Amino acid sequence: MHVTQPTIWQEIDEVKQAVAEVLAHAKQLGATSAEASMSRTKGLSVETRHGEVETVEFNQDGGLGISLYFGQRKGSASTADLSPQALRRTVEAAADIARYTSEDPHTGLAEAGWLEMSPPNLDLYYPDTIGTDEAIALCASSEEAAFATDKRITNSEGASFSSHTGLKVYGNSHGQLVGHPSSRHSFSCVVIGEDGDDMQRDYSFTVARQYSQLLDPKQIGREAALETIARLNARQIPTQKVPVIFRADIASSLFGHLVSAISGGSIYRKSSFLLDKVGQPVMAPTVTILEQPHIKQGLASSPFDGEGVKTRDLIVIEQGVLNTYLTTSYSARKLGMASTGHAGGIHNWLIQHGDADLAALCRQMGKGLLVTELMGQGVNTVTGDYSRGAAGFWVEHGEIQFPVAEVTIAGNLKDMFMQIAAIGNDVDRRGGVLTGSILISQMQVAGS
């Protein structure tokens, strides 16, 4: 007998019912307010190496997180067991915790007026069914394409494919009960190249909400091979101060440090180098950053944040001037602000760019370092001090001359942000920060 599988919206309705029952149980236990979030994910992951299957994983996971408030005392608990009995025990555990916590005047649900009661459909769900055999064949073809690109590609660390779908439901005692489905498909290939005694590795990847929008696996293999070959026979360079370009695929890390520095938690703890900077220039006038949470099929799109707060378009940086901090309901209350809808992170940052591609940025730089890989975590967002290991290419007369390895780039984020001379049009769209390559007019480069 054929059994009809429930649609994703039927699943969401089932999860909404479970969340509603959890909230009702919280009320029965005497909680003055409560909020709960439940998720489900399922999918396939495949890895091959030299065309041989390394791993095949099918997963079906879920989880519930709940917070109960007794006045201004909060208790939280979570579970990966979504049976009705486990959900009830989790609610009771959160209630027990709340009874022993101290009062906090800033805790509680997000204000009712901030919430998204009718989420828009952002077109985030494309449940393309990819069979295991097809996924294995895709991985194998990517590795084959890499080996065929250049005879100096001598080994592979593997190709991997991932296809996952899921749903998220959030509810609270303000009467909000909302949910949406999403999907994410990705593919990557990592290879090793050799020339004499030198050995290097590099990779390429593609990611999209919709399987059909992934780049061809053979192209990913070729890109991984070309990236690897380009790094062979890298040299060191003398210690000096020069301009630096962060290539688009790593430039997003700079904005990750900005996110940390302007997050409400860092601000109210006074642990940021951008304290009291709203309304002031914190970046070069060339920089404008837009947040657009409702881009259809966007990798970081979301109709509401982790507290159910409505997401909305923001101009975070306007011609270098900081317009806002990024707050949750708790940090907003601590700072005397409204929530900006950032419980759980940012939503599609669009970094405005000029007309120059990477080659044009190199010509503008003239002489300096093009960074394509960063290593280490030497970044202090309290002081802004920045020091990381790097690899890339030496540029002279506006042209790439040779690969560079084993250098350290250093500066202070306050200066680096103000010294952004140009942002390229080679925008990397594979994440939540959409930026081109970034030219910084001067940094300390420590080499041999």
N, C-alpha and C positions, 0 to 999 in steps of 0.2 A: 504493500500500500504506500502510495506517495504521500509524504508528509510535507505540507507547505511550510516553508520557513517564514518566521515573522519578518515583516519589513523593519527597517531601521526606526521608522517613526512609531511602530508598535512597540519596539524595544524601549524607545525613549518613554513612551507612555507607561510601560511596566516599571521602569526605573523611577519615574515621577511618582507612581503610586507607592513604591517602597520608601522614597524620601519623605513623602507626605506622612506615612505611617511612623517613620522615625521621629519626625517633628511632633506628631501627636503624642507619642510616647514621652518625649521630652517635656511636653506640657503637663502630662499626667504626673510626672515626677516633681513638678513644682517649678520648673524653669520659667523665668520671666520672659526669656526669649531664647531662640536657638537658630542655628543655621547648619546645613548639611550639604555636602557635595559628593556625588557618586559618579564613578566612571567605569566604563567597560572598554576593553580593547581586544582585538583579535587579529591575527595575521600570520604571515609566513616570512621566514628569514632563511636564506641559502648562502653558503660560502663554498667556493671552489678554489683549488690551488693546483696549477698545472693541469687544469681540466678535470681533476678528480674531486669528488664531493668531499668536503671537509665537515660541514654541518648542514643539517636541515632541521629547522625548528618551527613547530606550529605552536602558537601561544594564544591563550584565551585568559585574560586577566581582568581583574576588577578591584575596586576599592571604595570604601566609604570613609570620609572624614567628617566629624561632627563637633561643633562647639556649642556648649550650653552656657547660659548666663543666669546666675541667680543675683539679681541686682547688678552690681559691678564686679562680681566674682565670676571668673571664667574657668571652664574645664573643657579640655579637648581630648578626643580619642579617635582611633582609626582602626580599620580592619580590612583584610583582604578576603575574608569569608563573608559572602553576601547572603547567607541563609538567614531567614527571618529571626531565628534564635540568636545568631551571632550579632545581628544588627541591634536587637534589643539589649544584649549584654554590652555592646559598645556604647549605647546611649547611657546605660546605667553606670558604666565606668567613667564617662565624662561627667556625669552628675556627681559621683563620689569625689572626683578630683576638684570640681568647682567648690565643694563645701570646705576644702582645706586651703584654698588660695586666698591671698589677700585682695582687698578691693583696689581697683584701678579706675580712676575717674574717666579715663580715655577709652576704656574697652567697650565693646558692644557691637551690635550690627551696624552696617552702613545705614545712613539716614534713608528713610523711605523715598524721599524725593530724588535721591541719586540713582535709584535702581532702574534696570531695564526690564520692564514687565512684558514687552512684546518684541522679542529679538528679531531683527531682520534676517532673512536667509542669505548668507554670504557665499553660497555655492562652494562649500568646503568638502563635500562628500562625493567621492567617485570610487565606488567599491568594485573596481575592476578585478575580476577573478583570474589570477595568474597561477597556472598549474606548476607543480614542483618540477616536472621535466622541462617545461619551458624556461623556468627560472635558471635551472642548471645549465641549459643550452646557452642562455644569454650570458651567464658568467664565463663559460668556456670560450665563447666567441670573443669576448672582450680581452681575455688573456691572449688568445691567438693573435688578435689584431696588434696587441702590444709587442709580442715577440716578432711579428712580421715587419714592424716599423723600422727596427734597427738591430743589427746583429750584436750590438753591445748590450742589449737587454738580455740578461743571462738567467734571471730568476724572477720568481713572482712571490709576493706575499699574499696573493689571492684576489679574487673578485667577489663582491658580495651584493646581494639583492635583498631588498626588504619591501614588503607591502603590508600595510596595516590600516585598519579602520577602527573607529571607536566612537564613543558618545560621552557626553558630559551633561549631567543634570545638577542644577543648584536650586536649593529652596531655603526659605527662612520664614520666621514667624511674622514677617510683615505681609505675608500672603504671596510672596514671589515664589514661583515654581517654573523654572525655565530650563531648556536643554537644547543641544544641537549636536549633530553628527559631524565627523570629519574623517579625512583619509590622508595618508602620506605614503608616497612610493619613492624609493631611492635606489641608487646603483653606484658602486664605486669599484675602482681597480687600483692596486698598489703593485709596483714592479721595481726591480733592482737592476741597475746597469753597472757594467765594469769596463774600465779601460786601463790596461796595465795593472798597477797595484791599487788604483782608485776604485772605490765602490760607492754608489749613491742610490738612494731610493726616493721615489716621489709618487704622487697619486693624482687621480682626477675623480670627480663624482658629479652626479646629477640628482636633483630632488624636485618633486612636484606633487600637488594634490591629485593630479590626474595622470594615470599611467601613460597615456598616449602623449603626454607632454615631456616625458623623459627624453634626454638625448640618446642617440643610438649607442648601444654598448660598445660597438666597434670604435666609434669616435672617442668614447671614454678611454678605451684601451690605448688608442693612438696618442691621445693627449697625455696620459700617464707616462707613456714611453718618451715622448718628446720633452716633457718636464724633467724626467730623470736624466736623459742624455745631456740636456743643457747644463746640468749641475756637475758633470764630470770634469775632473782636473781643476777643481776650484783652488783659488789662491787666497792668501791673506793679504791684507793691505795695511799700510802704516797708520798709526793713530793720528787722527786729524778731525777738524770740524768741517763738515760738508753738508750740502743739502741732501735730503733723504726722501725717496718716494716709497710709500707703503702701497704695494700692489693691491688692486681692488679686493682680492680674496682674503687678504689679512687686514685691510684697512678698517673693516668693521670692528676689530678689536679696540681701536682707539675710541670708538663711540660707546663700546661696552664700558670703558673706564668712565666716560662721561655719565652714563646711566647710573653707575655706582655712586658717583660724586653728587648727583642731583636727586638721588632717591631720598624720600622723606625720612626714612630711618637713619641715614647717614647725617642728615641735616639736624634732626632733633637731638641726636647724640653728639653733635658738634665734632663729627669725625670725617669732615670733608674739606678739601681745599677750595670748595666753592660756596662756603658759608656766606650768607648775606649778599648774594650776587644777583638776585632777581632784579631785572631792569638795568643790569650793567653788562658791558661787553666782556665776554669770556672766551670768545673765539674771534678769528679774523673776520672782517666784514664780508669776505667772500662766502661765508658759511651760513646757510639757512637749512634748518631741519624741520621737516613736517612729519607728524605722526598721522597715519590714515588707517584706522583699525578696520574699516569696512570695505577694503579692496576685495573684489570677488576673486576667490581662489587664492588669496594671499597666504603665504606660509605662516605669517604671524597675525592673521586676521582673527578677530573675535568680537562678537556682539556685546559681550559683557566680561568683566574681569572675574577674578577668583572670589569676589564678595558679591557678585551679582550687579555691580555698579556698571551703568551704561558707559561704553567706550565712545569716544568722540574724537573728531579731528582736532589736532592741536598744532600750533606753531611753537615748537620747543625752543628753537634758536632762530632769531630773525636778524639777518645781516650781522651776525656775531653776538647779538644781545640775548641773554637768557631771559625767557619769558615766564618760566614756571618751574617749580620743583615737581617731582613725580611722587604722588602720595597714594597711600591706602587710606581706609577710613581711620585707622588708629593714628598713623603719622599725621594725617590731616588735622585731627583733633589736637594733637600735641602742638601743631604749628599754627593752629587757628585758621585753617584753610578748609576748603571743600576737597573731597576725594577727586583725584584726576583719573581714577579707574585703572590703577597700576598694581593692584594685588595680583601677583603672578608674572609681572614683567611688562615689557613694552610691546606695541602692536604696529608693525610695519613703519619703520623710520625711513623716510625718503630724504636722502642727502642731496640737496640741489647741486648740480654740476655745470661745468662749462662745456665748451665745444671740443676740447682737446682730447685725443685718444692717448693711450699710454706712450706711443712713440713720440707724440707731440710734447707730452710732459717731460720725457727724457731730453728732448731738444731744448725745452725751456730751462731744465735743470743745468744742462751743459756738462758739468762734472759733479759726480756724487754717487750715492749708493741707492740702487733699486732693491728693496727688501721684499723677498718672496716667502720667507719663513721666519717665524719668531719662536724662541725657546725660553723656558723659564718663566717665573712669575714675579719678577722684580719690580712690581708697581705698587706704590703706596698712595692710596686715594685720600689719605689724611693730609699728606704734605704735597702730593703731586709728583714726587720723585719717580722717575721712570728709568729702568735699566733692564734690558733683555738681550739674550743671545740672539743672533740673527745670521741669516744666510741670504744670498741673492746674487746680484750682478753689479760689477763696477761699470759706471757710465762715464765716458769722456768724449768731448766734442759732440755731445748729444746722442751718442751711439753706444750700445752695449759692447763692452770690450772683452770681459771674461767673467766666469762665475767666481763668487766670493764665499768663503766659509769661515767659521770660527772668529767672528767679530762680535762685539757688543755695542749696541747703540744706547745712548743715555741722554737724558735731558730732564725737564720738568714739564708735566702736562700743561701747566699754566702757560709756559712759553711756547710749547709745541702747538697748542690750540691757537694761540695768537699768531703763530708763524705759518699757518696753512696758506700757502701761496696760490694753490690751484687744486681743483678736484676734477678728475677726468670723466669722460663720458662712457668709459668701459665698465658700466655698472654691473656688479655681481648681484644676481637676483635669487641666490640660493639660500637665503636666510631672512631674518627679521630686520636686518639693517641693509638697505639697498644703497650702496655707495660705489663710486668709481675709485680709481687710484688717487692717492693724496700726496701732494708735494709739500714738504715742510722745508722752509728756507735754510735751516741750519740745525744740526745735531752733532753731538760728540760721538765719533765712531772710534772705538778702541780695537786695534788690530795687533799686528806684530810689533 
